[in-house]
Amino acid sequence: MKVNLINVHQLIILTLVINTLSGCYNKKEFKRVIQDGFDSARKKANVKGDFCFYLGSVKFPYIDIPPSKEDTKWMSWNKEDLANTLPLFAEIGLLTRQPVETKQSLFHYDLTELGQKYLYSFFNKTLSGDTIYNNAFCYGPIKVVEVTDVNEKTNKLGKNSNNETQFEVTINYQVINTPEWVINNQDKLKALYGFSSVRLPNVTYTQTLPYIKAKNGEIYQESSSYRVMRPFGK
């Protein structure tokens, strides 16, 4: 089994700009722009939320492919992921799972209506030109409650110029419209994706976002990303 690989996977690239006001940071303006960034990224990608349970590389409908000695390390890892994720989401109700009559211990998977609603697919091309079909189930749009802190890291340089400065913005946020399939199966999801994979309604969470101040005083965020959570347990 692979090590815990809960990470942030960049899916959408945005440029968000805020002007400084007489050397002070306008927290209300930060809140508006940060919220616009989350909303715009979801709209462009057409996803249901900012938290995504990664299934693996799979194209539906799908039939189990047994491990093989010819598998690359990546293929072996991917099959291991699918062996854990697909049965779980079939149990939750986002996938169907039917035994293959002619092949013992193999199953046929497809999306249910509920699974289609929360599915997010993104594609990668390998160097050989093959397509990798990545799929995840996403939930939980972020609602920014407030900006609590702006911490300028004056001793660190930005990415684009020696005259740029990195700093961090800390926000409090809540997750809205958490679906029942997440709430009712939170223990099973946490067991496979980690404790922080489930965000519940009416709970306030904290997150720190990186920004850069350009030499002309403008403040911007180079990218916005979803939290794509990879399975790591059984």
Secondary structure, DSSP 8 states (H G I E B T S, - for coil): -----B--EEEE---EEEE-BTTB--HHHHHHHHHHHHHHHHHHHT-S-SEEEEEEE--SSEE-----TT--HHHHHHHHHHHHHHHHHHHHTSEEEEE-TTSTT-EEEEE-HHHHHHEEEEEEE-TTS-EEEEEEEEE--EEEEEEEEEEEEEEEE-SS-TT-EEEEEEEEEEE----HHHHTTHHHHHHHH-GGG---TT--EEEEEEEEE-TTSEEEES-EEEEEE-----
